[in-house]
């Protein structure tokens, strides 16, 4: 039997980083269905917040055709409202959400560390979203 001993000093350390709570922002085009897309990630701590929004929403036309215009508009309205709500209510905007439009939902608040609130939100956005995956793909939707 091999005895493996691990010490936290063996792993990379984040110096001068920030701790944050973050949550994904979902778009559910049909309420109650299992269809949903991660369209944003909000990261927040005592020093402020950062909202990272999907930057390729126009790609929803691949799924919805001309009907995507309404979906994109609803997502953009929800983003502006959420930014204002985070400025006013801080983490309560995520723990007790009051979205501006139907079809917008929020995932569970989780803890993370990063070099900044922006880096936390951006890294989770890229990891969770269809848009993040599409940005990394060179062949999809060309």
Helices and strands as residue ranges (DSSP letters): G 8-10, E 18-27, E 37-45, E 48-53, G 57-60, H 61-64, G 65-67, H 68-89, H 92-95, E 104-106, E 110-114, H 117-128, H 130-136
